[in-house]
Amino acid sequence: MYSEKVMDHFKNPRNMGEIENPSGVGTVGNAKCGDIMRMFLDIDENGVIQEVKFKTFGCGAAVATSSMATELVKGKTIQEALQVTNKAVMEALDGLPPVKVHCSLLAEEAIHAALWDYAEKHGIKIEGLQKPKNDISEEEEEEEY
Ligand code: FES
């Protein structure tokens, strides 16, 4: 059912963990399955993503897509990171079963939420970035756990 790449990223997730004092952090959740993904970004003064880590409380496909998403945005500029859509993540993983497509959306939204947080903290506007729908505010988050 899963490609070798999905299994590889599920079993050996890359960039798992957190960043202390990140430039931006975003947490998103899927109301249907209840899975949660948090993405931490370290962005330098040139707008390049130097470090990225994730934590996912979710299914195997969510772990694999977050892992691949971190690999895809690392070393990229903010604008390049915005091009990392869930489709791009799925393609990089050699596809996902249709019932698991929403898991890859969570990865895209987590990146966007972290970039949104970065933009808010720095008082800037990132061209083409919309406020993520599934962003979980800190208060709601505490109730979740
Ligand atoms: Fe919820 Fe995969 S089943 S993210």
Boltz pocket constraint, residues with backbone or C-beta under 6 A from the ligand:
constraints:
  - pocket:
      binder: B
      contacts: [[A, 30], [A, 33], [A, 34], [A, 35], [A, 58], [A, 59], [A, 60], [A, 61], [A, 62], [A, 99], [A, 100], [A, 102], [A, 103], [A, 106]]
      max_distance: 6.0
